Structure formats: structure tokens, C-alpha cells
Amino acid sequence: MKKLLNLEDPFFAPLWIRTTIVVLLGFWTMIEFFAGAQGWAAFFAALAVFSAWRFAVIDYRARVAKNKDRG
């Protein structure tokens, strides 16, 4: 499961990518909610909150520097 939701990947280092992902998840939450699919809306809302939390906690600068030192 760790590889499935690996938000520590250097791909997520740019702030605009992290912001876009959280905004898109929030947008999709609203689409599902207004379409009447509360279960999917809750799922995507939880995914958006989890992603935002992980993106806020992970220190991407240290990870990118660590990957550059490796070669």
C-alpha cells in the first residue's frame, strides 16, 4: 500500500503539482456530492484531506537534496 500512495516521491516536490492535486480532488468531491453520490464524495474528500496533510508534513527540500547527493 505504501507504493500505491507514495506521496514522498520527488515528482510531488513542486508546490504547483501538490496544490493542483488537492484542488482537483476537492473539485471532484463537489462533483460527486452534487451528483448525489455521497459515498464517493466522502471518499474523495478523505483523499483530499489526507493528501493535503501529507503534502504539508513531508519535507520535499530535504528529499530532493538527498536524491541529488545519491547521484
Backbone torsions as a table, in degrees:
resi	resn	phi	psi	omega
1	MET	NA	-28.7	-178.7
2	LYS	-62.3	-38.5	-179.9
3	LYS	-72.4	-27.9	-178.7
4	LEU	-67.1	-42.3	179.8
5	LEU	-116.8	51.8	-178.4
6	ASN	-81.3	86.4	-179.0
7	LEU	-82.4	1.3	178.0
8	GLU	-90.1	0.1	179.8
9	ASP	-62.7	142.7	179.3
10	PRO	-60.0	-19.1	176.6
11	PHE	-55.9	-33.1	-176.5
12	PHE	-87.6	6.1	-177.3
13	ALA	-63.1	-42.2	179.2
14	PRO	-65.2	134.7	-177.9
15	LEU	-60.5	-36.0	-177.5
16	TRP	-66.0	-30.8	177.8
17	ILE	-69.9	-44.8	179.5
18	ARG	-63.4	-42.5	179.9
19	THR	-64.7	-44.7	179.9
20	THR	-60.0	-42.4	-179.3
21	ILE	-63.4	-45.7	-179.2
22	VAL	-66.0	-41.0	179.2
23	VAL	-65.3	-43.7	178.4
24	LEU	-63.2	-39.8	177.0
25	LEU	-64.7	-39.7	176.6
26	GLY	-65.7	-40.4	177.3
27	PHE	-62.3	-44.3	-179.8
28	TRP	-67.2	-31.5	174.9
29	THR	-60.2	-44.7	179.8
30	MET	-65.6	-40.4	177.9
31	ILE	-59.5	-48.4	-179.4
32	GLU	-64.3	-39.2	-179.8
33	PHE	-63.8	-47.2	-178.8
34	PHE	-73.6	-18.5	175.2
35	ALA	-82.0	-8.2	177.5
36	GLY	94.7	8.5	-179.5
37	ALA	-100.6	79.0	-175.7
38	GLN	-66.0	-30.7	178.9
39	GLY	-64.2	-48.4	177.3
40	TRP	-66.5	-35.9	177.3
41	ALA	-61.8	-43.1	178.4
42	ALA	-64.8	-40.0	179.0
43	PHE	-61.8	-49.3	-178.3
44	PHE	-70.3	-31.4	175.7
45	ALA	-65.7	-43.7	178.1
46	ALA	-63.7	-40.0	178.4
47	LEU	-65.4	-38.5	177.9
48	ALA	-65.8	-44.1	179.9
49	VAL	-66.3	-43.7	178.6
50	PHE	-61.4	-45.1	-179.8
51	SER	-63.4	-45.1	179.8
52	ALA	-61.4	-41.4	179.2
53	TRP	-63.8	-48.1	-179.2
54	ARG	-64.4	-40.7	178.7
55	PHE	-63.5	-33.6	180.0
56	ALA	-74.7	-29.6	-174.7
57	VAL	-86.6	-34.6	-174.6
58	ILE	-73.6	133.7	176.9
59	ASP	-93.5	94.1	-176.1
60	TYR	-71.5	-29.3	179.3
61	ARG	-62.2	-42.9	179.2
62	ALA	-67.3	-38.1	-179.2
63	ARG	-68.7	-40.3	179.0
64	VAL	-66.9	-41.4	177.8
65	ALA	-63.4	-39.4	179.2
66	LYS	-64.2	-41.3	179.4
67	ASN	-68.8	-33.0	177.8
68	LYS	-69.5	-34.5	179.1
69	ASP	-68.5	-29.6	-179.3
70	ARG	-67.9	-31.0	178.9
71	GLY	131.6	NA	NA
